[in-house]
């Protein structure tokens, strides 16, 4: 049996961390023993321990793009020091292979693996320009796992040798999304009660960390256009008391979990309040996505350059039709017109029209939701990801460490 050390620089349980946690729970422990190093204490570390992993905590500071030589020197010193610490843990834990979760994890773990003379697999989850880092990080990886074809294509453009790249499409733990004894209606009612949403309202939702490339403002603007049209039509139809009319609602699951985009988060909430007031609900970060996702009638992702779209698959697994912009890896998930609707990136009017079309056609929503559920089940299970990843580990062990 071989021992694999998972290295994640983040201490927060965001999407990338949830993915590696679910993979860890699905790995065949008869083939691979697991241990981990994470960037701080908290829910992520606790969850890995609960999954049976030996775990060490090493704070791994975030690194920002800069041309300031003083900052660059500081980053080099930090990486040098901490990679030595992690290399020591690789050896003391008896790890045969290092698996780095994301680019920041690989900056530290790739160098540590080289020092410990162990192969490193870089799990690439981002579409970001690496600049001068590209060649170094590619050399430090025995193999590079891309979570989507979009990420793979980006890495090829960045100069990653095709021979090192392995495509392992991301997936999720589908178990919590299974229909319970109370059926779909019970899940929907419970989710709406939890969120304080009227059972009869049309509800559109989105999810994600508050970072600018998620383009949450496009979702807000599109829903505001839909809400204005809906209110106008209700008034023309003779509705006298709009206050007692069940109007549509919008929900955004998420927050600035890395505390890096406070101004963006402030502006989002200000925009939603000015355009929609109480019709827009910010829930904060939710760790109970399988419980609250069934509250939605449609799920919307307006992000630009999304590497994959984990929340999209979660919505599909909950039987919710999805509307997504056609950038990044999202088009690899959604079958346009079958399990969801693709619209041009940045086209707020098209987002609003797609929401309105599904709002007015409940039967189409139901058909599309069922197709979305089947798509998630057939293509995006974490068990499939674990099987493919173990094959990559076997291959990396044969390739051996960087020399």
C-alpha positions in Angstrom: 0.0 0.0 0.0 1.2 3.5 -0.9 0.8 6.6 1.3 -0.3 9.8 -0.3 0.0 13.2 1.4 -2.7 15.8 0.4 -1.5 19.4 0.7 -4.0 22.3 0.7 -2.9 25.8 1.4 -6.3 27.0 2.4 -7.8 26.5 5.9 -11.3 27.4 4.7 -13.8 24.9 3.5 -14.4 26.4 0.0 -15.3 24.6 -3.2 -11.8 23.2 -3.9 -11.4 22.0 -0.3 -14.8 20.4 -0.3 -13.8 18.6 -3.5 -10.6 17.2 -2.1 -12.4 16.2 1.2 -15.0 14.2 -0.8 -12.3 12.6 -2.8 -10.4 11.6 0.4 -13.6 10.0 1.7 -13.9 8.0 -1.6 -10.4 6.7 -2.0 -9.9 2.9 -1.7 -8.0 2.6 1.5 -6.9 -0.9 0.6 -4.8 0.7 -2.2 -3.8 4.1 -0.7 -3.3 5.4 2.8 -3.8 9.1 3.2 -2.4 11.9 5.3 -2.7 15.7 4.9 -1.2 19.1 5.5 -3.5 22.1 5.5 -3.0 25.8 5.9 -4.7 26.3 9.2 -7.2 24.9 11.8 -10.9 24.9 11.3 -13.8 23.0 9.7 -11.7 21.7 6.8 -9.0 20.3 9.0 -11.6 18.8 11.4 -13.4 17.2 8.5 -10.2 15.5 7.2 -9.5 14.2 10.6 -13.0 12.8 10.9 -12.3 11.1 7.5 -9.5 9.2 9.2 -6.5 11.2 7.9 -3.4 12.0 10.0 -3.1 15.7 9.7 -0.6 18.5 10.2 -1.2 22.2 10.1 1.3 24.5 8.3 0.2 28.1 7.6 0.8 28.8 3.9 0.4 32.5 3.2 -1.3 33.5 -0.1 1.0 34.9 -2.8 -0.1 37.9 -4.9 1.2 38.8 -8.3 3.7 41.6 -8.0 6.8 43.2 -9.6 8.0 44.6 -6.3 11.5 43.0 -5.7 11.1 43.3 -1.9 7.8 41.4 -2.0 9.2 38.8 -4.4 12.2 38.2 -2.1 9.8 37.8 0.8 7.7 35.3 -1.1 10.8 33.3 -2.1 12.0 33.2 1.6 8.5 32.1 2.8 8.2 29.3 0.2 11.8 28.2 0.9 11.2 28.0 4.6 7.7 26.3 4.5 8.6 23.9 1.8 11.4 22.6 4.0 8.9 22.1 6.8 6.5 20.2 4.5 9.3 18.1 3.1 10.1 17.1 6.7 6.5 16.1 7.2 6.5 14.1 3.9 9.5 12.1 5.2 8.2 11.7 8.8 4.8 10.6 7.6 6.3 8.1 5.2 4.5 9.5 2.2 5.3 8.0 -1.2 3.5 10.7 -3.2 2.4 14.3 -2.6 -0.9 15.6 -4.0 -1.1 19.4 -4.2 -4.6 20.8 -4.2 -4.6 24.0 -6.4 -1.8 26.3 -7.5 -1.0 27.8 -4.1 -0.8 24.3 -2.6 1.5 23.3 -5.4 3.8 26.2 -5.0 4.6 24.9 -1.5 4.1 21.2 -2.0 5.9 20.9 -5.3 9.0 22.3 -3.9 8.7 20.2 -0.8 8.2 17.0 -2.8 11.4 17.8 -4.8 13.4 18.2 -1.6 11.9 15.0 -0.2 12.6 13.2 -3.5 8.9 12.2 -3.9 6.7 12.6 -7.0 4.1 15.4 -6.8 0.7 15.5 -8.6 -0.6 19.0 -9.1 -4.4 19.1 -9.0 -5.0 22.2 -11.2 -8.3 23.9 -10.4 -7.9 27.5 -11.8 -7.7 29.4 -15.0 -5.1 32.0 -14.1 -2.0 33.3 -15.8 1.0 32.0 -13.9 3.6 34.2 -15.7 7.1 33.5 -14.5 5.9 30.8 -12.2 4.6 28.6 -15.0 7.8 26.8 -15.9 8.9 26.2 -12.4 5.5 24.8 -11.2 5.2 22.6 -14.3 8.7 21.1 -13.7 7.9 20.4 -10.0 4.9 18.2 -11.0 5.3 14.6 -12.1 1.7 14.9 -13.5 -0.9 17.6 -13.7 -4.6 16.9 -13.2 -7.0 19.3 -14.9 -10.5 19.5 -13.6 -12.0 20.4 -17.0 -11.1 20.6 -20.6 -11.1 24.4 -20.2 -8.4 24.1 -17.5 -6.4 21.6 -19.6 -6.5 23.9 -22.6 -5.4 26.9 -20.5 -2.4 24.9 -19.1 -1.4 23.9 -22.6 -1.3 27.6 -23.5 0.7 28.2 -20.4 3.3 25.8 -21.7 2.5 22.7 -19.6 3.8 19.6 -21.6 0.8 17.7 -23.0 2.5 14.5 -21.8 2.1 15.6 -18.2 -1.6 16.5 -18.4 -4.4 14.3 -17.3 -8.1 15.3 -17.6 -10.1 14.2 -14.5 -13.4 16.1 -14.7 -14.5 17.3 -11.3 -17.4 15.7 -9.4 -19.4 15.8 -6.2 -20.7 13.5 -3.5 -24.2 12.8 -4.9 -25.3 10.9 -1.8 -26.8 13.8 0.1 -28.8 14.8 -2.9 -30.8 11.6 -3.1 -34.6 11.8 -2.6 -35.5 11.2 1.0 -38.7 9.5 2.3 -40.6 12.7 2.2 -40.0 13.0 -1.5 -39.1 16.0 -3.6 -42.0 18.2 -2.5 -41.0 17.7 1.2 -37.4 18.7 0.4 -38.6 21.8 -1.5 -40.9 22.8 1.3 -38.3 22.3 4.0 -35.7 24.3 2.1 -38.1 27.2 1.6 -39.1 27.2 5.2 -35.4 27.2 6.2 -34.8 30.2 4.0 -38.1 32.0 4.7 -39.3 31.8 1.1 -43.0 31.7 0.1 -43.9 28.1 -1.1 -45.6 29.6 -4.2 -42.9 32.1 -5.3 -40.7 31.5 -8.3 -37.2 31.5 -6.9 -33.9 31.9 -8.9 -30.6 31.4 -7.1 -26.9 31.4 -7.5 -23.9 30.5 -5.3 -20.2 31.1 -4.9 -17.5 33.0 -3.2 -17.7 36.7 -3.5 -14.9 37.3 -6.0 -15.3 39.6 -9.1 -14.9 36.8 -11.7 -18.1 35.1 -10.4 -20.0 38.1 -11.8 -22.7 38.0 -9.2 -23.7 41.5 -10.2 -24.8 40.2 -13.6 -27.2 37.8 -11.8 -28.6 40.7 -9.7 -29.1 42.9 -12.7 -30.7 40.1 -14.7 -33.1 39.2 -11.9 -33.9 42.9 -11.4 -34.9 43.1 -15.1 -37.1 40.1 -14.7 -38.7 41.4 -11.5 -39.5 44.8 -13.1 -41.2 43.0 -16.0 -43.1 40.8 -13.6 -44.3 43.7 -11.5 -45.4 45.7 -14.6 -47.3 42.7 -16.0 -49.0 42.1 -12.7 -50.1 45.8 -12.5 -51.4 45.7 -16.1 -53.3 42.6 -15.2 -55.3 44.4 -12.7 -53.5 43.4 -9.5 -54.4 46.2 -7.1 -52.5 45.0 -4.0 -49.0 44.1 -5.2 -47.9 43.8 -1.6 -50.0 40.7 -1.2 -49.1 39.2 -4.6 -46.6 36.3 -4.5 -43.7 37.8 -6.5 -40.5 36.1 -7.6 -37.5 36.0 -5.3 -33.7 35.7 -5.8 -31.2 34.0 -3.4 -27.4 34.1 -3.4 -25.6 31.5 -1.3 -22.1 32.8 -0.6 -19.8 35.2 1.1 -16.3 36.7 1.0 -14.9 33.6 2.7 -11.2 34.5 2.1 -11.8 38.1 3.3 -10.1 39.5 0.2 -12.9 41.3 -1.6 -14.8 43.2 1.0 -15.5 46.2 -1.3 -16.9 43.9 -3.9 -19.1 42.2 -1.3 -20.3 45.6 -0.1 -21.1 46.8 -3.6 -23.1 43.6 -4.4 -25.3 44.0 -1.3 -25.8 47.7 -2.0 -26.7 46.9 -5.6 -29.2 44.2 -4.6 -30.8 46.5 -2.0 -31.2 49.4 -4.4 -32.6 47.3 -7.2 -34.6 44.7 -5.4 -34.8 45.3 -1.6 -36.4 42.4 0.3 -36.9 40.4 -2.9 -33.2 39.5 -2.9 -31.8 37.3 -0.1 -28.1 36.9 0.8 -27.8 33.8 2.9 -24.1 33.9 3.7 -21.9 30.9 3.2 -23.9 27.6 3.6 -22.3 24.2 4.3 -25.7 22.5 3.9 -26.1 23.0 0.1 -28.0 19.7 -0.4 -30.6 20.9 2.0 -31.2 24.4 0.7 -30.6 23.9 -3.1 -34.1 22.3 -3.6 -35.6 25.7 -2.7 -34.7 27.0 -6.1 -36.7 26.8 -9.4 -33.7 27.7 -11.4 -30.0 28.1 -10.7 -27.9 30.8 -12.5 -24.2 31.0 -13.0 -23.0 34.2 -14.6 -19.3 33.7 -13.8 -16.6 34.5 -16.4 -13.9 31.9 -17.0 -15.2 29.4 -14.4 -12.7 26.5 -14.3 -15.5 24.0 -13.7 -18.7 24.9 -11.7 -19.2 22.7 -8.7 -22.3 24.6 -7.6 -23.8 24.0 -11.0 -23.5 20.2 -10.6 -25.0 20.5 -7.1 -28.0 22.3 -8.5 -28.4 19.7 -11.2 -28.1 16.9 -8.6 -30.9 18.5 -6.7 -33.1 18.4 -9.8 -32.9 22.1 -10.5 -32.5 23.4 -14.1 -29.5 25.6 -14.7 -28.8 28.8 -16.7 -25.1 29.4 -17.3 -22.9 31.6 -19.3 -20.8 30.0 -22.0 -17.3 30.5 -20.6 -14.8 28.3 -18.9 -15.8 24.7 -18.1 -19.5 25.3 -17.7 -20.4 24.2 -21.3 -18.8 20.9 -20.5 -21.3 20.3 -17.8 -24.6 21.6 -19.2 -26.3 20.2 -22.3 -27.9 23.3 -23.8 -31.7 22.9 -24.1 -31.7 19.6 -22.3 -30.2 19.9 -18.7 -29.9 23.6 -18.8 -29.6 26.8 -20.9 -26.4 28.4 -22.2 -26.3 32.1 -22.8 -23.5 34.4 -24.0 -21.0 35.5 -21.4 -21.9 39.0 -20.0 -25.3 39.1 -21.7 -27.5 40.2 -18.8 -30.6 40.5 -21.1 -30.1 36.9 -22.2 -29.9 35.8 -18.6 -33.1 37.6 -17.8 -34.9 36.2 -20.8 -33.8 32.6 -19.9 -35.1 33.0 -16.4 -38.3 34.5 -17.6 -38.8 31.7 -20.1 -38.4 29.0 -17.4 -40.5 31.0 -14.9 -43.4 30.9 -17.4 -43.1 27.2 -18.3 -43.2 25.0 -15.2 -43.4 21.8 -17.3 -40.2 22.7 -19.1 -38.6 23.4 -15.8 -39.6 20.0 -14.5 -38.3 18.2 -17.7 -35.0 20.1 -17.6 -34.6 19.5 -13.9 -35.0 15.7 -14.3 -32.5 15.7 -17.2 -30.1 17.7 -15.1 -30.4 15.2 -12.2 -29.6 12.3 -14.6 -26.7 14.2 -16.1 -25.2 14.8 -12.6 -25.7 11.1 -11.7 -24.2 9.7 -14.8 -21.2 11.9 -15.3 -20.2 13.8 -12.1 -20.0 11.4 -9.2 -17.0 11.7 -6.7 -16.6 7.9 -7.0 -15.7 8.3 -10.7 -13.2 11.1 -9.8 -11.6 8.9 -7.1 -11.1 6.0 -9.5 -9.5 8.2 -12.2 -7.3 10.0 -9.6 -6.0 6.7 -8.2 -5.0 5.7 -11.7 -3.1 9.0 -12.0 -1.4 8.3 -8.6 -0.3 4.9 -9.9 1.2 6.5 -13.0 2.9 9.3 -11.0 4.5 6.7 -8.7 5.9 5.0 -11.8 7.2 8.3 -13.2 9.0 9.0 -9.9 10.2 12.3 -8.4 11.7 15.2 -10.3 15.4 14.8 -10.7 
